[in-house]
Amino acid sequence: MRGEGWKARRDALAWARSIIPLFEARLFLEKVLGLSRVALMAHDELPLSESEREAFETLVVRRAAGEPVAYLLGQREFYGRTYRVTPDVLIPRPETELLVELALERADAGSRVLDLGTGSGAVAVSLALEKPDAEVTAVDLSPAALAVARSNAQALGARVGFLQGSWYGPVPLPARFDLIVSNPPYVAPGDPHLAEGDLRFEPSSALVGQDDGLGDIRFIVHGAANRLAPGGWLLFEHGYDQGRACRDLLTAAGFTEVQTWPDLAGMDRVSGGACGQPPLTRKS
Ligand SMILES: C[S@@+](CC[C@H](N)C(=O)[O-])C[C@H]1O[C@@H](n2cnc3c(N)ncnc32)[C@H](O)[C@@H]1O
């Protein structure tokens, strides 16, 4: 599959586009050469060095084998900013921007915000940057994911406190948040989508939910009243077919104003509600 007999940038692209989409090939060549799209196109007759050629070929071949573009580039855009991503974190999805928008509608200056399962930190960092006076705390079970999230917060200048542990576990009581947001793992174990596309390369701990896929969401919903200030909101992402179950969980846990919001594709994507009863005293 390796490219033979080409030297110029335009020939490299012509070879690559026979294997992968042209726009991906351009992204890889821009990365290898450290050039913008415009600069690349302006001088596409120039030759590649041997090391540039090897690096480009490797990216193209790995992409042809299915590796996600974001992991190969080491970055992904989310809510207008560029985040470093590695195979230790879920690749931030455009549909998760809905979670950020709904959270921003409910956050005030000084709001205390908790992001559960922060991964690359995309949600927590977006909220911290959009609401600089908010106090944002982010939790993840994976130390490797937290290292990526920390580096993103630092690179983007976001003030976020990071805690390692399982869901509410590392959050000291009696912390009370005005907003809890989460994009937890929610794919059911054995779901055939896990064997397709980018999901094959993403950490299963970021994708697969406990039990029927809703186990982590159940835990997050049940623990939220004990961590939310009265009137505070819980908002979380879920699968397109989990809206009804999520609303039932929220209602059973005493939340009010329970709703599900669709993503841009019209699929149920985020559910949430307001903490409608006095906080519980039990530990969770
Ligand atoms: C679907 S990813 C979301 C990542 C990021 N918030 C985003 O939207 O791109 C879920 C994240 O939850 C984390 N996670 C899984 N189980 C957890 C647990 N028990 N406690 C805390 N975080 C957990 C995973 O490590 C992963 O980073």
The ligand as an ORCA input file, in Angstrom:
! r2SCAN-3c Opt
* xyz 0 1
  C     -18.128      9.217     27.347
  S     -16.572      9.692     28.087
  C     -16.829     11.442     28.201
  C     -15.582     12.266     28.085
  C     -15.832     13.782     27.959
  N     -16.620     14.288     29.072
  C     -16.508     14.097     26.657
  O     -17.718     14.385     26.671
  O     -15.860     14.073     25.609
  C     -16.852      9.095     29.736
  C     -15.720      9.362     30.729
  O     -16.141      8.816     31.990
  C     -15.026      8.240     32.633
  N     -15.507      7.256     33.593
  C     -15.930      5.990     33.389
  N     -16.299      5.417     34.538
  C     -16.121      6.347     35.510
  C     -16.337      6.362     36.903
  N     -16.819      5.287     37.555
  N     -16.055      7.490     37.586
  C     -15.561      8.585     36.934
  N     -15.337      8.633     35.616
  C     -15.616      7.525     34.912
  C     -14.201      7.644     31.506
  O     -12.848      7.462     31.903
  C     -14.395      8.697     30.403
  O     -13.361      9.648     30.439
*
